[in-house]
Amino acid sequence: MTEFLLGILGSLAASAILLVLGLLRGARPLWWLLATCSRYTGTGLGRVYRHQSSSERDLARDLRRARWVKVLAGRGNVLTREVFSPLWSAGASPQSVQILLPDPDPDPREDSWLDRRSEEVARFDPGFAVGVLRSQVRTNIDYLARVTQARDDIELRTFNLPNNCRVIATDRAAYLTYYSASAHGRNSPCLYARAPGFLYTAALRQFDATWTHATPPLPTPLT
């Protein structure tokens, strides 16, 4: 029993060490070590990107192969960039796309988690005055309303819940970013988790729990 427990502790320690190395270095040669250790421990961690923005090339490739896509974002700027543009075309392949964005206009009787994140960002980015983040989310919602108005396989909902992570998941893998209190999401580390695995399952649970408590956004005129 002692040897068994030591073996488990050793594998977890190895995973932690490799994770730290990946965060510090972000080098591709370390990815195979992470993947090997993750298969042994069952976490499913395949890569660590030092910055979320550096994952977009691999993310674009996975989106092109996906049967379905789930997105939980804190702002949604990535949805308007080239990495997502194939999903909005008429020949897109995913059977369904579910998108979650923060509610820019929550019930005034409720505390706004989007405003909480905005206040957090304003501490290190002086350009984030009150209302800037709300405006950016509204713009992204309007963009999605236009590019998807003739599609019934894309569904958008908004949520007023803690705005502390980004999840982009497909049937094969998930890209998971936990937002730092001192950096924009694009500058935070991004974890790549393969299916099946503990991290992949955790990412889907995070999305599904938020989706359950989300609602369709208020319609805006399409001009």
C-alpha positions as CSV (number, residue, x, y, z in Angstrom):
1,M,0.0,0.0,0.0
2,T,2.9,2.4,0.9
3,E,4.5,1.8,-2.5
4,F,1.2,2.4,-4.2
5,L,0.7,5.7,-2.5
6,L,4.2,6.8,-3.1
7,G,3.7,6.0,-6.8
8,I,0.6,8.2,-6.9
9,L,2.3,11.0,-5.1
10,G,5.3,10.7,-7.4
11,S,3.2,10.9,-10.5
12,L,1.4,14.0,-9.2
13,A,4.6,15.7,-8.3
14,A,6.0,15.0,-11.7
15,S,2.9,16.5,-13.3
16,A,3.3,19.6,-11.1
17,I,6.9,20.0,-12.0
18,L,6.2,19.6,-15.7
19,L,3.3,22.1,-15.5
20,V,5.5,24.7,-13.9
21,L,8.2,24.1,-16.6
22,G,5.6,24.5,-19.3
23,L,4.3,27.8,-17.8
24,L,7.8,29.2,-17.4
25,R,9.2,28.1,-20.8
26,G,6.1,27.5,-23.0
27,A,8.4,25.5,-25.3
28,R,7.0,23.0,-27.7
29,P,9.7,20.3,-26.9
30,L,8.2,20.0,-23.4
31,W,4.7,19.3,-24.6
32,W,5.4,15.6,-25.3
33,L,6.6,15.2,-21.7
34,L,3.4,16.9,-20.4
35,A,1.3,14.7,-22.6
36,T,3.0,11.5,-21.5
37,C,2.7,12.4,-17.8
38,S,-0.9,13.5,-18.3
39,R,-1.9,10.1,-19.8
40,Y,-0.4,8.4,-16.7
41,T,-2.2,10.6,-14.2
42,G,-5.5,10.9,-16.2
43,T,-5.5,14.7,-16.3
44,G,-5.5,14.9,-20.1
45,L,-3.2,18.0,-20.1
46,G,-1.4,18.1,-23.4
47,R,0.1,21.5,-23.7
48,V,0.6,24.7,-21.8
49,Y,0.7,28.0,-23.7
50,R,2.4,30.8,-21.7
51,H,0.0,33.3,-23.2
52,Q,-3.6,32.5,-24.3
53,S,-3.0,34.5,-27.5
54,S,-0.3,32.1,-28.6
55,S,-2.8,29.2,-28.8
56,E,-4.8,30.6,-31.7
57,R,-3.1,28.8,-34.5
58,D,-3.7,25.4,-32.9
59,L,-7.2,26.5,-31.8
60,A,-8.1,27.4,-35.4
61,R,-7.0,23.9,-36.6
62,D,-9.1,22.2,-33.9
63,L,-12.2,24.3,-34.8
64,R,-11.9,23.3,-38.4
65,R,-12.1,19.6,-37.4
66,A,-14.8,19.9,-34.7
67,R,-18.2,18.2,-34.7
68,W,-19.4,20.7,-32.1
69,V,-18.0,23.8,-30.4
70,K,-18.7,25.3,-26.9
71,V,-17.4,28.8,-26.0
72,L,-17.5,30.5,-22.6
73,A,-15.7,33.8,-22.9
74,G,-15.2,36.8,-20.6
75,R,-15.4,39.3,-23.5
76,G,-15.6,37.5,-26.8
77,N,-13.1,39.4,-28.9
78,V,-11.7,36.1,-30.2
79,L,-15.1,35.4,-31.8
80,T,-14.6,38.3,-34.2
81,R,-11.0,37.4,-35.2
82,E,-9.8,35.2,-38.1
83,V,-9.5,32.1,-35.9
84,F,-13.3,31.8,-35.7
85,S,-14.2,33.2,-39.2
86,P,-14.6,29.7,-40.8
87,L,-17.4,28.9,-38.3
88,W,-19.5,31.8,-39.5
89,S,-19.3,30.9,-43.2
90,A,-22.1,28.9,-44.9
91,G,-19.9,25.9,-45.4
92,A,-19.0,25.5,-41.7
93,S,-18.8,21.9,-40.5
94,P,-19.7,21.9,-36.8
95,Q,-23.2,20.5,-36.1
96,S,-23.7,23.0,-33.3
97,V,-22.0,26.0,-31.8
98,Q,-23.0,27.2,-28.3
99,I,-21.7,30.6,-27.1
100,L,-21.7,32.1,-23.6
101,L,-20.9,35.8,-23.1
102,P,-21.3,38.0,-20.0
103,D,-24.6,39.9,-19.8
104,P,-23.8,43.5,-20.5
105,D,-27.2,44.6,-19.2
106,P,-28.1,42.5,-16.2
107,D,-31.1,43.1,-13.9
108,P,-30.3,46.3,-12.1
109,R,-31.4,44.6,-8.9
110,E,-28.4,42.2,-9.2
111,D,-24.7,42.7,-8.8
112,S,-22.9,42.8,-12.2
113,W,-20.0,40.3,-12.4
114,L,-18.9,41.9,-15.6
115,D,-18.5,45.2,-13.8
116,R,-16.5,43.4,-11.1
117,R,-14.1,42.1,-13.7
118,S,-13.9,45.6,-15.3
119,E,-12.9,47.1,-12.0
120,E,-10.3,44.4,-11.6
121,V,-8.8,45.1,-15.1
122,A,-8.9,48.8,-14.4
123,R,-6.3,48.3,-11.6
124,F,-3.6,47.4,-14.2
125,D,-5.1,48.9,-17.4
126,P,-6.0,52.6,-17.0
127,G,-7.9,52.6,-20.3
128,F,-10.6,50.5,-18.7
129,A,-13.0,53.2,-17.5
130,V,-16.4,52.3,-16.2
131,G,-18.5,50.9,-19.1
132,V,-15.7,50.0,-21.5
133,L,-16.0,46.2,-20.9
134,R,-19.8,46.4,-21.2
135,S,-19.4,48.2,-24.5
136,Q,-17.0,45.7,-25.9
137,V,-19.3,42.8,-25.0
138,R,-22.3,44.5,-26.6
139,T,-20.3,45.0,-29.8
140,N,-19.3,41.3,-29.9
141,I,-23.0,40.3,-29.3
142,D,-24.1,42.6,-32.1
143,Y,-21.4,41.1,-34.4
144,L,-22.6,37.5,-33.7
145,A,-26.2,38.5,-34.2
146,R,-25.3,39.7,-37.7
147,V,-23.1,36.8,-38.8
148,T,-25.4,34.1,-37.5
149,Q,-28.9,35.6,-38.2
150,A,-29.5,33.0,-41.0
151,R,-28.1,30.0,-38.9
152,D,-30.1,27.8,-36.6
153,D,-27.1,25.7,-35.5
154,I,-25.6,28.6,-33.5
155,E,-27.0,29.6,-30.1
156,L,-25.9,32.5,-28.0
157,R,-26.7,33.0,-24.3
158,T,-25.5,35.6,-21.7
159,F,-24.7,35.0,-18.1
160,N,-24.3,37.1,-14.9
161,L,-21.9,34.9,-13.0
162,P,-18.3,35.1,-11.9
163,N,-16.2,36.2,-14.9
164,N,-13.0,34.3,-14.2
165,C,-12.2,31.9,-17.0
166,R,-12.5,31.2,-20.7
167,V,-13.4,27.8,-22.1
168,I,-13.3,26.8,-25.8
169,A,-14.2,23.1,-26.2
170,T,-14.8,20.7,-29.0
171,D,-15.5,17.0,-29.1
172,R,-11.7,16.4,-29.1
173,A,-10.2,18.9,-26.7
174,A,-10.6,22.0,-24.6
175,Y,-8.6,25.2,-24.2
176,L,-8.9,26.5,-20.7
177,T,-7.8,29.9,-19.4
178,Y,-8.2,31.2,-15.8
179,Y,-8.0,34.9,-15.8
180,S,-5.4,36.6,-13.7
181,A,-6.3,39.5,-11.4
182,S,-3.3,41.4,-12.8
183,A,-3.4,40.6,-16.5
184,H,-5.7,40.5,-19.5
185,G,-6.9,37.1,-20.5
186,R,-4.8,37.1,-23.7
187,N,-1.7,37.4,-21.5
188,S,-2.8,34.6,-19.1
189,P,-1.6,30.9,-19.4
190,C,-3.8,28.6,-21.5
191,L,-4.2,24.9,-20.8
192,Y,-4.9,22.4,-23.6
193,A,-6.8,19.4,-22.4
194,R,-7.5,16.3,-24.5
195,A,-10.6,14.2,-24.3
196,P,-11.0,12.1,-22.3
197,G,-9.4,13.5,-19.1
198,F,-10.1,15.2,-15.9
199,L,-9.3,18.7,-17.1
200,Y,-11.5,18.2,-20.3
201,T,-14.4,17.0,-18.1
202,A,-13.9,19.9,-15.7
203,A,-14.0,22.4,-18.6
204,L,-17.3,20.9,-20.0
205,R,-18.8,21.0,-16.5
206,Q,-17.9,24.6,-16.1
207,F,-19.6,25.4,-19.5
208,D,-22.7,23.3,-18.8
209,A,-23.2,24.8,-15.4
210,T,-23.0,28.3,-16.8
211,W,-25.3,27.4,-19.8
212,T,-28.0,26.2,-17.4
213,H,-28.2,29.6,-15.7
214,A,-27.8,31.7,-18.9
215,T,-30.5,33.4,-21.0
216,P,-30.7,34.6,-24.6
217,P,-29.4,38.2,-25.0
218,L,-31.9,41.0,-25.6
219,P,-32.5,41.5,-29.3
220,T,-30.9,44.5,-31.0
221,P,-32.0,46.0,-34.3
222,L,-30.0,44.6,-37.3
223,T,-29.2,47.5,-39.7
